[in-house]
Amino acid sequence: MSTRRLLQAAVDLIAERGYERSTLVAIGERAGYSRGLVTGRFGSKENLLWHLLERHFIQWSEDRLDPELDQLDVPAALTLVLERTRQNVHTVPTHMRALYSILFESLVLVPEIRERVADMHRQHRATIERLLRRGIAEGSVAASVDTGALAGVWVGAFRGIAFQWLLDPEHFDLDGALTSMAQVVTGALSGPTPDH
């Protein structure tokens, strides 16, 4: 139970303050524990952060989302990823804010986990690329589609949309952006037009 409370406290604080200002002391206090317990459990803030990413985000995707993707045709699978993201933003916005705060701050403020986050992005691109290749084999994706490039566009579009949502949630239409992203990606599945 203490691990769950510590991770939830970390999610709440990171969503409110960002990673850098969420100290082990503050996380322990928010969870009702001492800093010693947090340090004893995770060793460092960076380890707690990575545990949070693995448990709340990577494992969720592997356990709950990835198995469903294999049961759907590729356009439907891509739509499911978008819809689950939309659902999560509306049902667990604190978790989503924390996730993207961690991802963005790891670029500069948390070099200790940067390579792990980069690897997580490589895995995301690989998952989308596998889906696209399956779509080519099944005929729902044009053989001319550059699967690696489109997977990169997919992950990049998600991160860009998330960044704008974090930066200016009151004035950014997240739902509209995700809908437009779905339309752009679905259009790209048919491959480049003849004059490109």
Secondary structure by P-SEA (a helix, b strand, c coil): caaaaaaaaaaaaaaccccccccaaaaaaaacccaaaaaaacccaaaaaaaaaaaccaaaaacccaaaaaaccaaaaaaaaaaaaaaaaaacaaaaaaaaaaaaaaacccccaaaaaaaaaaaaaaaaaaaaaaaaaacccccccaaaaaaaaaaaaaaaaaaaaaacccccaaaaaaaaaaaaaaaacccccccc
